[in-house]
Amino acid sequence: MIENFNVRKEIFEDTQHETLHFELTLDGKEYQGHYKGDEVNWFQMQPDQESHAMELEDLEAEVKKRIREWEEK
């Protein structure tokens, strides 16, 4: 279960390389990544390197959902 989720900033804002940087806490562990073009890319440590109750596919679907909600604000 995601405990905290924040979109930190837009990188390369207003360019073709615009990317969202996000961070989240999952089962007490912090993770960060980029989101661009409906694709999630994780920094190290990656959630799939740890054992979590939430499957990676479900986690990425939730990340995408929360980012879409953030973009609508």
N, C-alpha and C positions, 0 to 999 in steps of 0.2 A: 504494500500500500504506500502510495506517495504521501509523505508527510508535509513537505514544503515544495513549492514550485515557483520559480521566478524566471521571467524573461529579463535577462540582465541588460542587454543592449543590442542595437542593430550595428553590425559591422559592415563597413563599406556602404553605408546608407546612401540611397539614391543612385546606386550604380548597378550594373548588371551582376555584380558579385555580392550584392546585399545578402547578408546572412544574419540569422538571429542566434544569439548566444543565450543558452538557458542553463539553469542549475536546479537540481532537485535533491531531496533527501528521501531515500527508500530504505526502509527497515533500519533507520539510524545511520546509514552511510550516505555520504555526499557524492554526487555525480554531476558532471558538466558535459555539455555538448553543443553542437551547432545544428540548426535546422534550416534547410534551404530546399526549395522545390519538392516539398512533401517528403523529404528524406532526413532522417535523424542520423547524425554522426557523433559518436561518443569520444570523449577524451579518455585518457587513462585515469583511473581504473574504470573499466567498463562493467556495466551491470551483469553481463553474461559471464563474467569471471568470478562472480560470487553466487552463493546460493540464496535465492529469494523466493518467496511464496508466489510472486507475480512473474509470469513468463515474460521473456524479452519482447515478444510480439505484442502482448497485451500492454506492456509498459510503453512501447513506442506508439501504440495506438492512443494511449492516454496522453502522452506528450503532444502528439499531433492535435488531439481534441482541445487541450488546454491552450496551445498556441493559437489555434483558430479562434477560440474565445477571446484571447488577448488581442488579436488583430482586429476583432470586431468592435472593441472599445473605442 
